[in-house]
Amino acid sequence: MHMMALTLKTGLLPEFVRSLDAAYLTAIDVRLRRLFGRGLAEFAEAEPEGLYAALERAVGRHNAEVFFIMFSKWLERRAEQEN
């Protein structure tokens, strides 16, 4: 299983979302709420597998990719701290 799929399945995405800078979180949250009626935290909890597509539509492909690159780096740091 791909690492990203595994982390989505184990619920680490909501933890990552809670760790985001307030200004960054708000910028994404506003756009998601405008389009889908729910924010980033709600997507992370209820529909993590649909988050990339929602982000791509709300903030563009580049920014959706940046979000998941940040998530990947966060996972790497977390794994290093656990070892």
CYANA upper distance limits for C-alpha pairs under 8 A (distance plus 0.5 A):
  1 MET  CA      5 ALA  CA      7.20
  1 MET  CA      6 LEU  CA      6.94
  2 HIS  CA      6 LEU  CA      6.74
  3 MET  CA      7 THR  CA      6.73
  4 MET  CA      8 LEU  CA      6.69
  4 MET  CA     72 SER  CA      8.12
  5 ALA  CA      9 LYS  CA      6.65
  6 LEU  CA     10 THR  CA      6.71
  7 THR  CA     11 GLY  CA      6.74
  7 THR  CA     12 LEU  CA      6.06
  7 THR  CA     13 LEU  CA      7.45
  8 LEU  CA     12 LEU  CA      6.72
  8 LEU  CA     13 LEU  CA      6.41
  8 LEU  CA     48 PRO  CA      6.75
  8 LEU  CA     49 GLU  CA      7.73
 11 GLY  CA     15 GLU  CA      7.96
 11 GLY  CA     45 GLU  CA      8.14
 12 LEU  CA     16 PHE  CA      6.81
 13 LEU  CA     17 VAL  CA      6.70
 13 LEU  CA     44 ALA  CA      6.34
 13 LEU  CA     45 GLU  CA      8.27
 13 LEU  CA     48 PRO  CA      7.89
 13 LEU  CA     71 PHE  CA      8.21
 14 PRO  CA     18 ARG  CA      6.77
 14 PRO  CA     41 ALA  CA      6.79
 14 PRO  CA     44 ALA  CA      5.64
 14 PRO  CA     45 GLU  CA      6.43
 15 GLU  CA     19 SER  CA      6.98
 16 PHE  CA     20 LEU  CA      7.18
 16 PHE  CA     71 PHE  CA      7.29
 16 PHE  CA     74 TRP  CA      7.85
 17 VAL  CA     25 LEU  CA      8.15
 17 VAL  CA     40 LEU  CA      7.87
 17 VAL  CA     41 ALA  CA      6.85
 17 VAL  CA     44 ALA  CA      7.92
 18 ARG  CA     41 ALA  CA      8.08
 20 LEU  CA     24 TYR  CA      7.37
 20 LEU  CA     25 LEU  CA      6.59
 21 ASP  CA     25 LEU  CA      6.60
 22 ALA  CA     26 THR  CA      6.50
 23 ALA  CA     27 ALA  CA      6.72
 24 TYR  CA     28 ILE  CA      6.97
 25 LEU  CA     29 ASP  CA      6.36
 25 LEU  CA     40 LEU  CA      8.08
 26 THR  CA     30 VAL  CA      6.49
 27 ALA  CA     31 ARG  CA      7.30
 28 ILE  CA     32 LEU  CA      6.76
 28 ILE  CA     39 GLY  CA      8.44
 28 ILE  CA     40 LEU  CA      7.52
 28 ILE  CA     55 LEU  CA      8.48
 28 ILE  CA     58 ALA  CA      8.31
 28 ILE  CA     59 VAL  CA      7.70
 29 ASP  CA     33 ARG  CA      6.52
 29 ASP  CA     38 ARG  CA      8.38
 29 ASP  CA     39 GLY  CA      5.30
 29 ASP  CA     40 LEU  CA      5.85
 30 VAL  CA     34 ARG  CA      6.64
 30 VAL  CA     39 GLY  CA      7.65
 31 ARG  CA     35 LEU  CA      6.87
 31 ARG  CA     58 ALA  CA      6.13
 31 ARG  CA     59 VAL  CA      7.63
 32 LEU  CA     36 PHE  CA      6.16
 32 LEU  CA     37 GLY  CA      7.42
 32 LEU  CA     38 ARG  CA      6.80
 32 LEU  CA     39 GLY  CA      5.99
 32 LEU  CA     40 LEU  CA      7.32
 32 LEU  CA     54 ALA  CA      7.72
 32 LEU  CA     55 LEU  CA      7.73
 32 LEU  CA     58 ALA  CA      6.29
 33 ARG  CA     37 GLY  CA      4.75
 33 ARG  CA     38 ARG  CA      5.05
 33 ARG  CA     39 GLY  CA      5.62
 34 ARG  CA     38 ARG  CA      8.44
 35 LEU  CA     58 ALA  CA      7.40
 38 ARG  CA     42 GLU  CA      6.61
 38 ARG  CA     43 PHE  CA      7.57
 39 GLY  CA     43 PHE  CA      6.85
 40 LEU  CA     44 ALA  CA      6.60
 41 ALA  CA     45 GLU  CA      6.72
 42 GLU  CA     46 ALA  CA      6.39
 42 GLU  CA     47 GLU  CA      8.17
 43 PHE  CA     47 GLU  CA      5.45
 43 PHE  CA     48 PRO  CA      6.26
 43 PHE  CA     50 GLY  CA      8.07
 43 PHE  CA     51 LEU  CA      6.64
 44 ALA  CA     48 PRO  CA      5.19
 44 ALA  CA     51 LEU  CA      7.50
 47 GLU  CA     51 LEU  CA      7.17
 50 GLY  CA     54 ALA  CA      6.81
 51 LEU  CA     55 LEU  CA      6.47
 52 TYR  CA     56 GLU  CA      6.49
 52 TYR  CA     64 ALA  CA      6.69
 52 TYR  CA     65 GLU  CA      8.50
 53 ALA  CA     57 ARG  CA      6.75
 54 ALA  CA     58 ALA  CA      6.56
 55 LEU  CA     59 VAL  CA      6.10
 55 LEU  CA     60 GLY  CA      7.26
 55 LEU  CA     61 ARG  CA      8.06
 55 LEU  CA     63 ASN  CA      8.11
 55 LEU  CA     64 ALA  CA      5.69
 56 GLU  CA     60 GLY  CA      4.94
 56 GLU  CA     61 ARG  CA      5.07
 56 GLU  CA     62 HIS  CA      8.21
 56 GLU  CA     63 ASN  CA      7.73
 56 GLU  CA     64 ALA  CA      5.66
 57 ARG  CA     61 ARG  CA      7.97
 59 VAL  CA     63 ASN  CA      6.41
 59 VAL  CA     64 ALA  CA      7.19
 60 GLY  CA     64 ALA  CA      6.71
 61 ARG  CA     65 GLU  CA      6.64
 62 HIS  CA     66 VAL  CA      6.68
 63 ASN  CA     67 PHE  CA      6.62
 64 ALA  CA     68 PHE  CA      7.00
 65 GLU  CA     69 ILE  CA      6.60
 66 VAL  CA     70 MET  CA      6.62
 67 PHE  CA     71 PHE  CA      6.77
 68 PHE  CA     72 SER  CA      6.54
 69 ILE  CA     73 LYS  CA      6.71
 70 MET  CA     74 TRP  CA      6.60
 71 PHE  CA     75 LEU  CA      6.71
 72 SER  CA     76 GLU  CA      6.80
 73 LYS  CA     77 ARG  CA      6.76
 74 TRP  CA     78 ARG  CA      6.61
 75 LEU  CA     79 ALA  CA      6.62
 76 GLU  CA     80 GLU  CA      6.74
 77 ARG  CA     81 GLN  CA      6.75
 78 ARG  CA     82 GLU  CA      6.85
 79 ALA  CA     83 ASN  CA      6.95
